[in-house]
Amino acid sequence: ASSVSLARNLWSWSPCSQFYLAHFLSKPDSHCLEDKPTYQRKFLPIRDLPGQRYSINKQCDLQFPGMKYCSRTSYGRADLCGSLFCDNGDWTKGCYTTYT
C-alpha cells in the first residue's frame, strides 16, 4: 500500500519520472502501446456509484482490510469523490491510498 503525505497535488510527476516516461515513449518499444486489443472485455453496467453501495469505511476495508476512513486529511469530506484515504489507526503514519 502507498502512504502519502497530505500534499495537495497527488497527480504531479517528479522530474525523474517525467524523464523516464519520455525516454520510454521515444523508443521503438513504446509502439506496443498503439496495438489494438485483440479481445473485447464486456463489463456489467454500473447502476450505483461506490459511495451509494458501500459506506466510506466499507470502501476502505475492501481496499485495505481492517482500515477505516482517514479523517485527518486536509482535504475534508468535500474531496471524497476524488480520492479515498484510509487509516490503520497508527497516528504516526500517514493515510493510505492507491492513488500514488
C-alpha positions in Angstrom: 0.0 0.0 0.0 1.1 3.5 -0.6 1.4 6.1 2.1 1.1 9.7 1.1 1.7 13.0 2.8 -1.2 15.4 2.9 0.2 17.2 -0.2 -2.5 18.9 -2.3 -1.3 17.8 -5.8 -1.4 14.0 -6.0 -1.1 14.0 -9.7 2.2 15.7 -10.3 5.2 13.7 -11.6 8.7 14.1 -10.4 11.3 15.3 -12.9 12.9 11.8 -12.7 9.6 10.0 -13.6 8.9 12.5 -16.3 12.3 11.8 -17.8 11.9 8.0 -17.8 8.4 8.1 -19.2 9.5 10.5 -22.0 12.6 8.3 -22.6 10.4 5.1 -22.9 7.9 6.8 -25.2 10.7 7.9 -27.5 11.9 4.4 -28.0 10.6 1.9 -30.6 9.4 -0.4 -27.8 6.7 2.1 -26.9 4.9 1.3 -30.2 3.3 -1.7 -28.4 1.0 0.9 -26.8 -0.5 1.5 -30.2 -1.7 -2.1 -30.6 -5.4 -2.5 -30.6 -6.8 -5.0 -28.1 -7.3 -8.5 -29.5 -10.4 -9.1 -27.5 -13.2 -7.0 -26.0 -14.0 -7.4 -22.4 -17.6 -7.0 -21.5 -18.4 -5.2 -18.3 -21.7 -5.3 -16.4 -23.4 -1.9 -16.2 -22.8 0.0 -13.1 -26.1 1.1 -11.5 -24.8 2.5 -8.3 -21.7 4.5 -7.5 -19.3 3.1 -4.8 -20.5 5.7 -2.3 -24.1 4.7 -2.8 -23.4 1.0 -2.4 -20.7 1.0 0.3 -20.0 3.3 3.2 -16.7 5.1 3.2 -15.4 2.8 5.9 -16.5 -0.3 3.9 -14.7 1.1 0.9 -11.5 1.4 2.9 -12.0 -2.1 4.3 -12.4 -3.5 0.8 -9.3 -1.8 -0.4 -7.2 -2.1 2.8 -8.6 -4.9 5.0 -9.1 -3.6 8.6 -8.7 0.1 7.8 -11.2 2.9 8.1 -11.6 6.3 6.5 -8.7 8.7 7.4 -10.5 11.7 8.7 -7.3 13.7 9.3 -6.6 14.7 5.7 -6.5 18.4 4.9 -9.0 17.8 2.1 -12.0 17.2 4.2 -15.1 15.4 3.2 -15.6 17.5 0.1 -12.9 15.6 -1.8 -14.3 12.1 -1.1 -15.4 11.7 -4.7 -11.8 12.2 -5.9 -9.7 10.2 -3.6 -10.1 7.6 -0.9 -7.7 7.9 2.1 -7.7 5.1 4.7 -6.2 4.8 8.2 -4.8 1.8 10.0 -5.1 3.5 13.4 -1.4 4.3 13.7 -1.3 8.1 14.2 2.4 8.2 13.5 1.9 7.2 9.8 0.1 9.0 7.1 -3.1 8.0 5.4 -3.0 5.2 2.8 -4.3 5.4 -0.7 -3.9 3.7 -4.1 -3.6 7.0 -5.9 0.1 7.3 -5.8 
